[in-house]
Amino acid sequence: MAALLSTRLRRWLLLGVGIPVLAWALERTGSRLERRRGASRATRGLRSLSDWLRSASPLGGRRRRRWS
């Protein structure tokens, strides 16, 4: 099925959907680890990678407010 999709559509799906979902998952994982075990190098790394992916996504700087 994926072979039938055009190159443009596959690229759009990756950039428009895949990267923001990955950034969300990394942010969520970092938050959960931080709640359970406290701040660490791993949690800071996950969150900074999430921030970097969000800035690299086509949505740019649009972010949701963090509720801490």
N, CA, C and O atoms as a printed pandas DataFrame, in Angstrom:
     atom_number atom_name residue_name chain_id  residue_number  x_coord  y_coord  z_coord
0              1         N          MET        A               1    0.818   -1.186    0.000
1              2        CA          MET        A               1    0.000    0.000    0.000
2              3         C          MET        A               1    0.868    1.258    0.000
3              4         O          MET        A               1    0.552    2.234   -0.681
4              5         N          ALA        A               2    1.957    1.234    0.761
5              6        CA          ALA        A               2    2.830    2.405    0.828
6              7         C          ALA        A               2    3.486    2.681   -0.518
7              8         O          ALA        A               2    3.812    3.828   -0.824
8              9         N          ALA        A               3    3.680    1.649   -1.320
9             10        CA          ALA        A               3    4.295    1.830   -2.627
10            11         C          ALA        A               3    3.395    2.620   -3.565
11            12         O          ALA        A               3    3.877    3.221   -4.525
12            13         N          LEU        A               4    2.102    2.625   -3.299
13            14        CA          LEU        A               4    1.164    3.337   -4.155
14            15         C          LEU        A               4    1.095    4.826   -3.852
15            16         O          LEU        A               4    0.579    5.594   -4.665
16            17         N          LEU        A               5    1.599    5.246   -2.708
17            18        CA          LEU        A               5    1.580    6.657   -2.345
18            19         C          LEU        A               5    2.678    7.408   -3.084
19            20         O          LEU        A               5    3.766    6.873   -3.292
20            21         N          SER        A               6    2.404    8.618   -3.471
21            22        CA          SER        A               6    3.412    9.405   -4.172
22            23         C          SER        A               6    4.530    9.806   -3.207
23            24         O          SER        A               6    4.362    9.772   -1.988
24            25         N          THR        A               7    5.647   10.177   -3.769
25            26        CA          THR        A               7    6.792   10.588   -2.959
26            27         C          THR        A               7    6.455   11.828   -2.141
27            28         O          THR        A               7    6.839   11.930   -0.976
28            29         N          ARG        A               8    5.741   12.765   -2.746
29            30        CA          ARG        A               8    5.360   13.978   -2.027
30            31         C          ARG        A               8    4.468   13.669   -0.843
31            32         O          ARG        A               8    4.652   14.234    0.235
32            33         N          LEU        A               9    3.522   12.798   -1.021
33            34        CA          LEU        A               9    2.608   12.457    0.066
34            35         C          LEU        A               9    3.339   11.735    1.193
35            36         O          LEU        A               9    3.087   12.000    2.368
36            37         N          ARG        A              10    4.237   10.833    0.841
37            38        CA          ARG        A              10    5.016   10.142    1.876
38            39         C          ARG        A              10    5.877   11.122    2.655
39            40         O          ARG        A              10    5.978   11.016    3.878
40            41         N          ARG        A              11    6.499   12.078    1.967
41            42        CA          ARG        A              11    7.319   13.083    2.633
42            43         C          ARG        A              11    6.464   13.955    3.543
43            44         O          ARG        A              11    6.867   14.268    4.663
44            45         N          TRP        A              12    5.292   14.346    3.069
45            46        CA          TRP        A              12    4.394   15.163    3.875
46            47         C          TRP        A              12    3.953   14.401    5.124
47            48         O          TRP        A              12    3.908   14.970    6.215
48            49         N          LEU        A              13    3.629   13.125    4.970
49            50        CA          LEU        A              13    3.229   12.331    6.130
50            51         C          LEU        A              13    4.356   12.225    7.142
51            52         O          LEU        A              13    4.123   12.315    8.348
52            53         N          LEU        A              14    5.568   12.036    6.661
53            54        CA          LEU        A              14    6.708   11.939    7.573
54            55         C          LEU        A              14    6.939   13.252    8.303
55            56         O          LEU        A              14    7.089   13.265    9.524
56            57         N          LEU        A              15    6.971   14.355    7.565
57            58        CA          LEU        A              15    7.258   15.648    8.182
58            59         C          LEU        A              15    6.070   16.216    8.937
59            60         O          LEU        A              15    6.231   16.813   10.001
60            61         N          GLY        A              16    4.897   16.035    8.398
61            62        CA          GLY        A              16    3.719   16.655    8.995
62            63         C          GLY        A              16    3.096   15.869   10.121
63            64         O          GLY        A              16    2.437   16.440   10.989
64            65         N          VAL        A              17    3.296   14.565   10.118
65            66        CA          VAL        A              17    2.665   13.731   11.136
66            67         C          VAL        A              17    3.699   12.978   11.971
67            68         O          VAL        A              17    3.612   12.954   13.199
68            69         N          GLY        A              18    4.657   12.375   11.317
69            70        CA          GLY        A              18    5.619   11.521   12.013
70            71         C          GLY        A              18    6.513   12.245   13.002
71            72         O          GLY        A              18    6.686   11.783   14.130
72            73         N          ILE        A              19    7.081   13.364   12.602
73            74        CA          ILE        A              19    8.004   14.085   13.478
74            75         C          ILE        A              19    7.292   14.671   14.696
75            76         O          ILE        A              19    7.801   14.534   15.808
76            77         N          PRO        A              20    6.123   15.325   14.530
77            78        CA          PRO        A              20    5.434   15.820   15.731
78            79         C          PRO        A              20    4.999   14.701   16.691
79            80         O          PRO        A              20    5.030   14.882   17.908
80            81         N          VAL        A              21    4.599   13.559   16.150
81            82        CA          VAL        A              21    4.213   12.438   17.013
82            83         C          VAL        A              21    5.432   11.909   17.762
83            84         O          VAL        A              21    5.340   11.594   18.949
84            85         N          LEU        A              22    6.556   11.811   17.089
85            86        CA          LEU        A              22    7.789   11.366   17.749
86            87         C          LEU        A              22    8.212   12.362   18.827
87            88         O          LEU        A              22    8.621   11.961   19.917
88            89         N          ALA        A              23    8.115   13.650   18.527
89            90        CA          ALA        A              23    8.461   14.676   19.520
90            91         C          ALA        A              23    7.548   14.577   20.735
91            92         O          ALA        A              23    8.007   14.693   21.872
92            93         N          TRP        A              24    6.264   14.365   20.500
93            94        CA          TRP        A              24    5.301   14.221   21.592
94            95         C          TRP        A              24    5.651   13.000   22.450
95            96         O          TRP        A              24    5.621   13.074   23.679
96            97         N          ALA        A              25    5.982   11.884   21.805
97            98        CA          ALA        A              25    6.307   10.661   22.538
98            99         C          ALA        A              25    7.570   10.846   23.379
99           100         O          ALA        A              25    7.624   10.383   24.518
100          101         N          LEU        A              26    8.575   11.510   22.835
101          102        CA          LEU        A              26    9.803   11.748   23.596
102          103         C          LEU        A              26    9.544   12.663   24.788
103          104         O          LEU        A              26   10.066   12.430   25.879
104          105         N          GLU        A              27    8.741   13.701   24.582
105          106        CA          GLU        A              27    8.394   14.616   25.682
106          107         C          GLU        A              27    7.659   13.870   26.781
107          108         O          GLU        A              27    7.947   14.047   27.965
108          109         N          ARG        A              28    6.725   13.048   26.392
109          110        CA          ARG        A              28    5.921   12.285   27.352
110          111         C          ARG        A              28    6.793   11.289   28.130
111          112         O          ARG        A              28    6.652   11.147   29.345
112          113         N          THR        A              29    7.684   10.609   27.422
113          114        CA          THR        A              29    8.580    9.655   28.076
114          115         C          THR        A              29    9.499   10.371   29.059
115          116         O          THR        A              29    9.708    9.895   30.174
116          117         N          GLY        A              30   10.047   11.505   28.653
117          118        CA          GLY        A              30   10.911   12.285   29.549
118          119         C          GLY        A              30   10.169   12.757   30.784
119          120         O          GLY        A              30   10.713   12.731   31.888
120          121         N          SER        A              31    8.924   13.191   30.603
121          122        CA          SER        A              31    8.125   13.659   31.743
122          123         C          SER        A              31    7.837   12.516   32.718
123          124         O          SER        A              31    7.941   12.680   33.934
124          125         N          ARG        A              32    7.480   11.375   32.173
125          126        CA          ARG        A              32    7.182   10.224   33.048
126          127         C          ARG        A              32    8.413    9.773   33.820
127          128         O          ARG        A              32    8.336    9.495   35.017
128          129         N          LEU        A              33    9.539    9.700   33.136
129          130        CA          LEU        A              33   10.773    9.313   33.828
130          131         C          LEU        A              33   11.140   10.321   34.908
131          132         O          LEU        A              33   11.574    9.945   35.996
132          133         N          GLU        A              34   10.963   11.592   34.604
133          134        CA          GLU        A              34   11.300   12.624   35.578
134          135         C          GLU        A              34   10.391   12.555   36.800
135          136         O          GLU        A              34   10.847   12.759   37.925
136          137         N          ARG        A              35    9.129   12.273   36.589
137          138        CA          ARG        A              35    8.207   12.136   37.728
138          139         C          ARG        A              35    8.566   10.946   38.601
139          140         O          ARG        A              35    8.463   11.017   39.826
140          141         N          ARG        A              36    8.986    9.853   37.978
141          142        CA          ARG        A              36    9.289    8.643   38.751
142          143         C          ARG        A              36   10.638    8.692   39.440
143          144         O          ARG        A              36   10.768    8.287   40.595
144          145         N          ARG        A              37   11.639    9.186   38.735
145          146        CA          ARG        A              37   13.008    9.085   39.256
146          147         C          ARG        A              37   13.706   10.417   39.456
147          148         O          ARG        A              37   14.859   10.447   39.887
148          149         N          GLY        A              38   13.036   11.513   39.153
149          150        CA          GLY        A              38   13.670   12.819   39.306
150          151         C          GLY        A              38   14.428   13.223   38.050
151          152         O          GLY        A              38   14.571   12.440   37.111
152          153         N          ALA        A              39   14.901   14.439   38.053
153          154        CA          ALA        A              39   15.633   14.954   36.899
154          155         C          ALA        A              39   16.965   14.222   36.741
155          156         O          ALA        A              39   17.669   13.957   37.715
156          157         N          SER        A              40   17.283   13.910   35.511
157          158        CA          SER        A              40   18.549   13.233   35.232
158          159         C          SER        A              40   19.021   13.630   33.844
159          160         O          SER        A              40   18.341   14.360   33.122
160          161         N          ARG        A              41   20.164   13.152   33.496
161          162        CA          ARG        A              41   20.722   13.437   32.183
162          163         C          ARG        A              41   19.833   12.864   31.076
163          164         O          ARG        A              41   19.667   13.485   30.026
164          165         N          ALA        A              42   19.271   11.690   31.312
165          166        CA          ALA        A              42   18.408   11.045   30.318
166          167         C          ALA        A              42   17.130   11.852   30.087
167          168         O          ALA        A              42   16.719   12.043   28.943
168          169         N          THR        A              43   16.500   12.325   31.160
169          170        CA          THR        A              43   15.258   13.084   30.989
170          171         C          THR        A              43   15.519   14.417   30.305
171          172         O          THR        A              43   14.729   14.853   29.467
172          173         N          ARG        A              44   16.617   15.063   30.656
173          174        CA          ARG        A              44   16.958   16.318   29.982
174          175         C          ARG        A              44   17.261   16.075   28.505
175          176         O          ARG        A              44   16.913   16.889   27.650
176          177         N          GLY        A              45   17.907   14.957   28.216
177          178        CA          GLY        A              45   18.211   14.615   26.825
178          179         C          GLY        A              45   16.953   14.345   26.017
179          180         O          GLY        A              45   16.829   14.804   24.881
180          181         N          LEU        A              46   16.019   13.599   26.601
181          182        CA          LEU        A              46   14.761   13.319   25.904
182          183         C          LEU        A              46   13.981   14.601   25.637
183          184         O          LEU        A              46   13.437   14.792   24.550
184          185         N          ARG        A              47   13.932   15.464   26.622
185          186        CA          ARG        A              47   13.187   16.714   26.444
186          187         C          ARG        A              47   13.866   17.645   25.448
187          188         O          ARG        A              47   13.187   18.306   24.662
188          189         N          SER        A              48   15.183   17.708   25.469
189          190        CA          SER        A              48   15.864   18.586   24.513
190          191         C          SER        A              48   15.739   18.038   23.088
191          192         O          SER        A              48   15.620   18.813   22.139
192          193         N          LEU        A              49   15.764   16.719   22.932
193          194        CA          LEU        A              49   15.553   16.122   21.619
194          195         C          LEU        A              49   14.135   16.400   21.130
195          196         O          LEU        A              49   13.923   16.665   19.947
196          197         N          SER        A              50   13.178   16.339   22.032
197          198        CA          SER        A              50   11.796   16.663   21.689
198          199         C          SER        A              50   11.684   18.121   21.242
199          200         O          SER        A              50   11.016   18.412   20.250
200          201         N          ASP        A              51   12.324   19.030   21.959
201          202        CA          ASP        A              51   12.303   20.449   21.580
202          203         C          ASP        A              51   12.951   20.665   20.215
203          204         O          ASP        A              51   12.463   21.456   19.408
204          205         N          TRP        A              52   14.046   19.962   19.965
205          206        CA          TRP        A              52   14.725   20.093   18.685
206          207         C          TRP        A              52   13.845   19.592   17.545
207          208         O          TRP        A              52   13.769   20.226   16.493
208          209         N          LEU        A              53   13.182   18.456   17.750
209          210        CA          LEU        A              53   12.288   17.923   16.719
210          211         C          LEU        A              53   11.117   18.865   16.462
211          212         O          LEU        A              53   10.702   19.051   15.318
212          213         N          ARG        A              54   10.592   19.455   17.524
213          214        CA          ARG        A              54    9.487   20.407   17.341
214          215         C          ARG        A              54    9.934   21.613   16.531
215          216         O          ARG        A              54    9.180   22.105   15.692
216          217         N          SER        A              55   11.141   22.092   16.767
217          218        CA          SER        A              55   11.621   23.246   16.014
218          219         C          SER        A              55   11.935   22.868   14.568
219          220         O          SER        A              55   11.880   23.724   13.685
220          221         N          ALA        A              56   12.263   21.601   14.312
221          222        CA          ALA        A              56   12.583   21.149   12.961
222          223         C          ALA        A              56   11.340   20.765   12.171
223          224         O          ALA        A              56   11.412   20.598   10.954
224          225         N          SER        A              57   10.210   20.625   12.840
225          226        CA          SER        A              57    8.995   20.213   12.143
226          227         C          SER        A              57    8.416   21.381   11.347
227          228         O          SER        A              57    8.728   22.537   11.633
228          229         N          PRO        A              58    7.590   21.098   10.369
229          230        CA          PRO        A              58    7.002   22.163    9.551
230          231         C          PRO        A              58    6.139   23.131   10.353
231          232         O          PRO        A              58    5.894   24.250    9.901
232          233         N          LEU        A              59    5.680   22.731   11.515
233          234        CA          LEU        A              59    4.869   23.621   12.328
234          235         C          LEU        A              59    5.719   24.680   13.003
235          236         O          LEU        A              59    5.192   25.656   13.536
236          237         N          GLY        A              60    7.018   24.495   12.984
237          238        CA          GLY        A              60    7.934   25.502   13.515
238          239         C          GLY        A              60    7.823   25.672   15.005
239          240         O          GLY        A              60    7.875   24.693   15.750
240          241         N          GLY        A              61    7.671   26.896   15.450
241          242        CA          GLY        A              61    7.675   27.202   16.865
242          243         C          GLY        A              61    6.342   27.013   17.562
243          244         O          GLY        A              61    6.235   27.288   18.757
244          245         N          ARG        A              62    5.324   26.553   16.852
245          246        CA          ARG        A              62    4.023   26.372   17.494
246          247         C          ARG        A              62    4.113   25.257   18.516
247          248         O          ARG        A              62    4.467   24.125   18.186
248          249         N          ARG        A              63    3.793   25.580   19.751
249          250        CA          ARG        A              63    3.894   24.602   20.834
250          251         C          ARG        A              63    2.674   24.700   21.714
251          252         O          ARG        A              63    2.007   25.731   21.791
252          253         N          ARG        A              64    2.407   23.598   22.370
253          254        CA          ARG        A              64    1.355   23.609   23.372
254          255         C          ARG        A              64    1.944   24.068   24.682
255          256         O          ARG        A              64    3.148   23.946   24.907
256          257         N          ARG        A              65    1.115   24.587   25.532
257          258        CA          ARG        A              65    1.559   24.996   26.855
258          259         C          ARG        A              65    1.784   23.753   27.690
259          260         O          ARG        A              65    0.974   22.825   27.669
260          261         N          ARG        A              66    2.879   23.734   28.422
261          262        CA          ARG        A              66    3.178   22.610   29.322
262          263         C          ARG        A              66    2.463   22.828   30.642
263          264         O          ARG        A              66    2.568   23.898   31.241
264          265         N          TRP        A              67    1.758   21.847   31.081
265          266        CA          TRP        A              67    1.070   21.916   32.374
266          267         C          TRP        A              67    1.878   21.111   33.370
267          268         O          TRP        A              67    1.834   19.880   33.366
268          269         N          SER        A              68    2.607   21.794   34.212
269          270        CA          SER        A              68    3.452   21.095   35.195
270          271         C          SER        A              68    2.886   21.250   36.577
271          272         O          SER        A              68    3.455   20.734   37.538
